[in-house]
């Protein structure tokens, strides 16, 4: 147990990434934290993963690296439209990417929040200070400070103009801003930037296990990958998505791919959007005024709790039509926050404790709450999940705890849930602890060498929830390649034919070659892969060396993605007799197969 005056591991993780000044791999973070303070928990790596997962400013870049958001947003150029007449006299309404750039600690826990204004340097030499304010109705913005007010009036700003904001110091909160009159907007250049932003957002969503993302997660991912570092500011992200037929607003801040919207969920999305529109209409009736901001602590993890609360409240009522449901929900949500429903059963009370545990930055407190939850209800699957992740020292211990979580989930859900919920299992809030426990069990079994059992669990998770919100298919693909099970790899590819990441494109080419050799189909698959990312063959063949350290960021179809893809697949290509020679021939390379 550490001394009271020692920094927590979460604090150390933050400090390591801040002081590095650049993204780091998990191993680099782990090694540096270990150097500063020995990690004496039962599962040291789980401790550091937990700290990373709870750090709202510690961003996974999708390639094994983590970065510090205030550094990642520097240099971003953002567009803040002025939509009201006499905009100098109206509060500024911030698009999601604006407030995450200017206030990167938006989702931060209280002890790491920096209550500061953003200092805006204006072209006339004056400086203005912006404060982030909750304007009601789910809207965030800022009152116009005196210096900016004078500047906007001097420039005769009007509706249709925009403020362009360049982030110069994300941590200190410093930026430059200037007015772009609507007559000076380069529509063609903005359209090109909008398309670039939309293309990358499309790829991010296609790589998302569930093919949907919360808009602030999508905005942060785009900011972190440098999509806003340009000399032309795109339109606000939600405007870009809304104007592109590839995206669908799923309501409640969720965006999804149009291609992923199956007929059975279209009606649900329509009703959610209808409800959202009514709520916005109700919220916009009074003038926007600055009100006290609600607490942001744990907003992300609270979403599942909020959905559970609303679902439970609806289950207590009987409605004659969807209009009655709308009216009831509008009444519940007219203040922007749904009411919390008191736990009605021991299991609900235990699960409420687990939502509290996930929000705690302290490992010991999380473990304490998990054990307390099990005292309240032994059917609390999430409690076993947390204990497996944070207290197990060996795979066998983890597997035992995850297995108890699976059994608890089965007891709590009952047989009917497994019969009626197949195909949309994750969409039933109560199933998620069970799904987490079972996926954890699959990983633990794989680590123990019980590979067939692990793979069986993964396949059944995909049967229950083919939308794959958990990313089961990525783990399964890796496992099947390691076993050399070509038939099952093909089955997996057939289930997810539209995954366009380089790993999947080159994986399909490799699988075709393993099945047919130098066939027309194998060549077609390889041509598709090379079109998606032409740089991969050089790294697979050794024409270019894989760096000792993976790139800090990757772009879709660029050389950095090629490095990440080759690092993940080179072993499978080398194990396949003749594969590298075939790739060499088809790619026009001169390097011989190793």
LUMVEXSE-558555 format. One record per residue (C-alpha): residue in three letters; z, y, x. Coordinates in steps of 0.2 Angstrom, whole numbers, plus 5000, padded with zeros to 4 digits. Each point is the difference from the previous one (the first is absolute). Layout:
BEGIN
ALAZYX ...
This chain:
BEGIN
UNK500050005000 UNK499550175007 UNK501250145003 UNK500150144987 UNK499350125012 UNK498449905004 UNK498450044991 UNK499449884987 UNK498549895004 UNK499150104986 UNK500450165009 UNK499449925017 UNK498449954992 UNK499650174994 UNK500550085017 UNK498949875009 UNK498450054990 UNK500450195001 UNK500350005018 UNK498449895004 UNK498950134993 UNK498749874996 UNK499949844989 UNK500849855007 UNK499949814997 UNK501549914992 UNK500449915016 UNK500050175009 UNK501250074988 UNK501149855000 UNK500050005019 UNK500550185001 UNK501349994987 UNK500749855009 UNK500050105016 UNK501050144992 UNK501249894991 UNK500249815000 UNK499549934983 UNK501549894996 UNK499549954982 UNK499749824995 UNK498150034998 UNK499650155012 UNK498150014996 UNK500450004981 UNK501250145003 UNK498750115008 UNK498749954987 UNK501250054987 UNK500350175008 UNK498150035001 UNK499749954982 UNK501350124994 UNK499450155010 UNK499050114989 UNK499350095015 UNK499649855010 UNK498349954995 UNK499149835003 UNK498250045006 UNK499449834994 UNK499649935018 UNK501849955006 UNK500450185005 UNK501350124992 UNK499950195001 UNK501150154996 UNK499350094985 UNK500450185006 UNK498949965015 UNK498749914991 UNK499650154988 UNK499850135014 UNK498350075000 UNK499649964981 UNK499050124990 UNK500550014982 UNK499350084984 UNK501250084988 UNK498950064985 UNK500550164990 UNK499749954982 UNK500950144991 UNK499550184997 UNK500950125011 UNK500649865011 UNK501150115010 UNK501150014985 UNK500149814997 UNK500949865009 UNK498949905012 UNK499749834994 UNK499949885015 UNK498949855000 UNK500849845006 UNK499350015017 UNK500650185002 UNK501849974997 UNK500049845011 UNK499350095014 UNK501150164999 UNK501649904995 UNK499849835008 UNK501849964996 UNK499650014981 UNK500649824998 UNK501350015013 UNK501849944998 UNK501350144999 UNK500749995018 UNK498250025007 UNK499450134988 UNK499650175008 UNK500250144987 UNK498850125008 UNK498750124994 UNK498249995007 UNK499550155010 UNK498250054996 UNK499050115012 UNK498850114991 UNK498450085006 UNK500750184999 UNK501449965013 UNK501449974987 UNK501049854997 UNK500649934984 UNK501349864996 UNK499649874987 UNK501449904992 UNK499649834991 UNK500550024982 UNK500049884985 UNK499050094986 UNK500449884986 UNK498949874992 UNK499849905016 UNK499250155009 UNK500550065018 UNK499650175007 UNK500650165007 UNK500350184993 UNK498950125009 UNK501050095014 UNK499950195002 UNK498949995016 UNK498749884992 UNK500150094984 UNK499450165009 UNK498649915009 UNK499349924984 UNK500050174991 UNK499250085015 UNK498649875000 UNK499950014981 UNK500349824998 UNK499449924983 UNK499949844991 UNK498749885009 UNK500550065017 UNK501049895012 UNK501350015013 UNK499549915016 UNK501549935010 UNK500049945017 UNK501649915006 UNK500550055018 UNK501749925001 UNK500549874987 UNK501849985006 UNK500450195002 UNK499050044984 UNK498850125007 UNK498250034993 UNK498650124999 UNK499250054983 UNK498650114995 UNK499050034983 UNK498449924997 UNK499150104986 UNK499049884988 UNK498450095005 UNK500349955018 UNK500349824997 UNK498749895008 UNK499849884986 UNK498849885010 UNK501349985014 UNK501549984988 UNK499049874991 UNK499749905016 UNK501850015005 UNK500549944982 UNK498849855002 UNK500849965017 UNK501750014993 UNK499549894985 UNK499249875011 UNK501549985010 UNK501150004985 UNK498949864993 UNK500249905015 UNK501950025000 UNK500149954982 UNK498949855003 UNK501249955014 UNK501550024989 UNK500549834993 UNK500150064982 UNK498550125002 UNK501050154994 UNK501250125008 UNK501250144996 UNK499150165003 UNK501350065012 UNK499949845010 UNK498150025001 UNK500150195005 UNK501249965014 UNK498949855006 UNK498550125001 UNK501050145008 UNK500749885013 UNK498349935004 UNK499450185004 UNK498850024985 UNK500550184997 UNK499850055018 UNK498350094998 UNK499350184999 UNK499649984982 UNK501349974987 UNK499649874986 UNK500550034982 UNK501849934995 UNK500149815001 UNK500249974982 UNK498550124996 UNK499049895012 UNK500549844993 UNK499850064982 UNK498250055004 UNK499549835007 UNK499549864989 UNK500849875012 UNK501750054996 UNK501049994984 UNK501750094996 UNK501249874994 UNK501350134994 UNK501750045007 UNK499350055017 UNK499049845004 UNK498249995005 UNK499049844999 UNK498349945004 UNK498850004985 UNK499449835006 UNK501749934999 UNK500450054982 UNK499849844990 UNK499650014982 UNK501849944995 UNK500850155009 UNK498850134994 UNK500950034983 UNK501750015010 UNK499250145011 UNK499350094986 UNK501750014991 UNK500950055016 UNK498750145003 UNK500250054982 UNK501950015001 UNK499950095017 UNK498850134992 UNK501250034986 UNK501550025012 UNK499050135010 UNK499650094985 UNK501850014994 UNK500550055018 UNK498850145001 UNK500450084983 UNK501350125008 UNK499550115015 UNK500349915017 UNK501750065007 UNK500949955015 UNK501449884996 UNK501249905010 UNK499149865009 UNK500649824995 UNK500649895014 UNK498649915009 UNK501249875008 UNK499249834998 UNK498550064989 UNK498949865006 UNK501249864997 UNK500650074984 UNK498349994992 UNK500249814997 UNK501750044993 UNK499350134989 UNK498649884993 UNK501449884997 UNK501050134990 UNK498550054990 UNK499549824996 UNK501849964995 UNK500150154988 UNK498449954992 UNK500549824997 UNK501550064990 UNK498850094987 UNK498849944987 UNK498450104999 UNK498650004987 UNK498650075011 UNK499650075017 UNK500250174994 UNK501949974996 UNK500249935018 UNK499250165006 UNK501150114990 UNK501649915005 UNK499550005019 UNK499650194999 UNK501750034992 UNK500849905014 UNK499150085014 UNK499950184994 UNK501150065014 UNK498949915013 UNK501349865004 UNK500349844989 UNK501749964996 UNK501049875009 UNK500449854989 UNK501749925003 UNK500049825006 UNK500249884985 UNK500249845010 UNK500849955017 UNK498349975007 UNK499450184996 UNK501650075007 UNK499749905016 UNK498250055001 UNK500650194998 UNK501149975015 UNK498549935010 UNK499050164996 UNK501450105007 UNK500149885015 UNK498150025004 UNK500350195001 UNK501550005012 UNK499550045018 UNK501549895007 UNK499749825003 UNK501849954997 UNK500150104983 UNK498449914995 UNK500849835004 UNK501650044991 UNK499150054984 UNK499049855001 UNK501549895001 UNK500850104986 UNK498549974989 UNK500149815002 UNK501950014995 UNK499450084984 UNK498549884997 UNK499549855010 UNK498250024993 UNK499750165009 UNK498549955011 UNK499850175009 UNK501849985007 UNK499449835009 UNK498450095006 UNK501050145008 UNK501349885008 UNK498549895006 UNK499250155008 UNK501550085008 UNK501349865004 UNK499049855004 UNK500049965018 UNK498749855000 UNK498549954988 UNK501049864993 UNK501450124994 UNK498750124993 UNK499149864991 UNK501749944992 UNK500350184994 UNK498350034993 UNK500049834992 UNK501650044991 UNK499250174995 UNK498549904993 UNK501149894990 UNK501050154994 UNK498450084994 UNK499449844991 UNK501750004991 UNK500050184995 UNK498250004994 UNK499949844990 UNK498649884998 UNK499050114987 UNK499750145013 UNK499149885011 UNK499049944986 UNK499650174992 UNK499950115015 UNK498749915011 UNK498650115006 UNK501150164999 UNK501649955006 UNK500450155011 UNK499750114985 UNK501649934992 UNK501450105009 UNK501349864998 UNK498949885011 UNK499950105015 UNK501749945008 UNK499349824998 UNK498450055008 UNK500850085015 UNK501149855002 UNK498649884999 UNK498950095012 UNK501550015012 UNK500249814999 UNK498249975004 UNK500250115016 UNK501649915005 UNK499249834997 UNK498550045011 UNK501250065014 UNK500949834998 UNK498349905002 UNK500049954982 UNK498250074999 UNK499449904985 UNK501550054989 UNK499750195005 UNK498249994996 UNK500449924983 UNK501250144996 UNK498750135004 UNK498749924990 UNK501149994985 UNK500550195002 UNK498250044999 UNK499849894984 UNK501550094992 UNK499350175005 UNK498250015006 UNK500150195002 UNK501149965015 UNK501150155000 UNK500949925015 UNK498649975012 UNK500249814999 UNK498249975004 UNK500150095017 UNK501449885006 UNK499149854992 UNK498350045009 UNK500950005017 UNK500949844996 UNK498449914994 UNK499150055016 UNK501449945011 UNK499949834991 UNK498150005000 UNK499949964982 UNK498250064996 UNK499949954982 UNK501650104996 UNK499450155010 UNK498450004989 UNK501049984984 UNK501050165005 UNK498550105005 UNK499249954983 UNK501650074991 UNK499950175009 UNK498150035003 UNK500150195001 UNK501350025014 UNK499050105012 UNK501250015015 UNK499249955016 UNK501249855002 UNK499349934983 UNK498250045004 UNK500049915017 UNK501149874993 UNK498649964987 UNK498749995014 UNK501149885010 UNK500349894985 UNK498249994996 UNK499649955018 UNK501449875000 UNK499249924984 UNK498250025004 UNK499750055018 UNK498550125003 UNK499550014982 UNK499150134990 UNK501750044990 UNK501050005016 UNK498850135008 UNK500150104983 UNK501950005001 UNK499950065018 UNK498850144996 UNK501150064986 UNK501550005012 UNK499050095014 UNK499550134987 UNK501850024994 UNK500650025019 UNK498749985014 UNK501350015014 UNK500949844997 UNK498849885009 UNK500250095017 UNK501949974999 UNK499949824994 UNK498849965014 UNK500950095013 UNK498750135004 UNK501450124997 UNK501849965004 UNK501350004987 UNK501350145005 UNK501749945003 UNK500550124986 UNK499250014983 UNK499350174994 UNK501350114992 UNK498850034985 UNK498549914994 UNK498550064990 UNK498949904989 UNK498549935009 UNK500550095017 UNK500449935017 UNK501950004997 UNK499849894985 UNK498949885011 UNK501449995012 UNK501349954987 UNK498849884992 UNK499649915017 UNK501849995005 UNK500449914983 UNK498549885001 UNK499549975018 UNK501049845000 UNK499249934985 UNK498250045007 UNK500549925017 UNK500649844992 UNK498449984990 UNK498749905011 UNK498550115002 UNK500550154990 UNK500150125014 UNK498349945007 UNK499350034983 UNK500850174998 UNK499350045017 UNK498249954996 UNK500150094983 UNK500850165007 UNK498750015014 UNK501549995013 UNK499949925017 UNK501749945002 UNK500249815001 UNK501249914989 UNK501649975008 
